[in-house]
Amino acid sequence: MHDREYTFDLSGGIACLDFANTISDRDLPQPREHLGSYDDLVAFARQVGIVSDELAARLREGAAARPDEAEATHRRAVALREALFRVFTSVTDGRAPSHEDLAHLNREMGAALAQLRVDRRAGGRPALAPGWPDGPDEGAYAWTWAEPSRRLDAPLWPLARQAAELLVGGELERVRACAAGDCAWLFLDTSKNRSRRWCDMKSCGNRAKVRRFYRRKREAQA
């Protein structure tokens, strides 16, 4: 782990939604940005499990050697995050995503799929996880990526791919927006009865419970 690495909240239940949640207080005048640099992108990818520790170190080395490319990749990451947030927020609102946001995702998908390969699984954890559930056992064929250590945009590939799969797959109806009025975070509701309302019960859920308690108390005293 990097010494000054920010610890991301991974309550979204799936990496692409956690990625959309890498900014807090969106509706406030000064949102809290958690994806402030290329190093933060690598930290997020490592913590969410799509980048190995070894690949994270190599990507950081590459970024130090090619700072302009790292900055350009960081800008792409933020743009992709915002497009994904708008797409999935549209879904939770029952609206169709904009053509521009879907086009943005498709461009990143094109860049990702150009690096996608079929290879024979050699065992061990891949340096760059495919963005889908774990593949077959050692010796079977599996999806992989072409030389991710050579490309600073490698962390974006599985995120774009996973977001696209979520949109076209059967889990889309489980995507929710936090019910707290002061939170816009997204999550995948994996509860059995699909009743989850909060991105995190310990934060937004508890605040809502406290507000309800004091509201009922005031009503009782009125």
Number of C-alpha atoms within 10 A of each C-alpha: 11 12 5 9 13 15 11 19 16 19 18 24 15 19 24 25 26 23 28 24 27 22 20 16 14 15 10 9 7 9 11 13 14 17 23 14 17 24 22 19 23 29 25 27 25 21 20 18 15 26 26 19 19 12 21 25 18 16 25 20 13 17 19 13 11 12 13 11 17 22 16 13 22 23 16 15 22 21 15 22 25 17 21 26 21 17 23 25 21 14 18 18 11 9 11 13 17 13 10 11 18 17 12 17 22 15 14 20 20 14 17 21 15 12 15 17 12 11 14 15 18 13 11 8 11 16 20 26 22 21 21 15 8 12 14 13 13 12 11 12 14 17 17 22 22 16 12 19 21 12 16 23 22 25 26 24 25 26 30 26 23 19 23 17 15 21 15 9 10 9 13 17 14 16 22 25 22 21 17 16 8 13 16 21 26 27 28 22 22 13 9 7 7 12 10 20 16 24 27 17 14 9 11 18 17 13 13 15 12 11 11 12 11 11 12 12 11 10 8 8 7 6
